[in-house]
Amino acid sequence: SSLDQAGPCARTVLDAAYLHEAIGGYDPMDSTSINAPIPAVVAAAKNADVKGLKIGVIKELQGDGYQPGVLKRFNESLEILASLGAEIVEVSCKHFDYALAAYYLIAPSECSSNLARFDAMRYGIRTGEGSAEDVMKATREIGFGREVKRRIILGTYALSSGYYDAYYGSAQKVRTLISRDFAGAFEKADVLVSPTAPTTAFKIGEKANDPIAMYLNDIATIPTNLAGICGISVPSGLADEDNLPAGFQIMAPAMKDDRLYNVGSALEAALLSRWGKPILANAPLLGAR
């Protein structure tokens, strides 16, 4: 899949940098692997100096639909970075409004194509009896979860005869426009930032029957994935409404991962100095769940 990626989670930005350095590298057996040097991410995380750095705020990824507490913590983080010597500028990425729709056509289409191999004969588990069709149906019923099945159905439809250009082809064109938006924005800023998600975490199962509402929570992170650039999310504090963590997303051009760790580490150090202890210790609701 063109959207496949690793998404490591770590306790600190420096830990994430060490993990990045450990798992990075070229694999000639992996067609999605890049034969290029790994950026000096650990050194960048230890540097934590943003003086003179231009930080672009994407105006399309804030405002309507964003939880006030999330935006409050985001703006506080911007003020901290400005106080550390960074220059804050506003940038526009006008095609981001179409990113969610494009992603949820491209991802299911690739999912449908990739998972077609799991036919109970060559790949995966096997269950059921009877004809090949019966066995395949039984195997897919037990082997794929509800969301995977939903994406396979949607992707199969998008790739079907008569709809390929109208749906999948159009989504790929939007993807190109989003990449161009990023390229233009990075001419004005060294890194781009936004809230990681419009809201804090919703309860498990709360939106299980409303997948569109669930997908909308990806609106800020999907453009990064579509364009193939790098991003990191750093906790920015607890939202006033529910005392749950809000995220601060940092984005950099492809193969400029060191910028993420530089900015992320600087913000993390400043926030920890303000909080006095890690965010988890300041979030009693998290410990109770």
Beta strands, then each sheet from edge to edge (+ up, - down):
strand 1: 54-58
strand 2: 87-91
strand 3: 191-195
strand 4: 230-238
strand 5: 245-252
sheet 1: 2+ 1+ 3+ 5- 4+
end
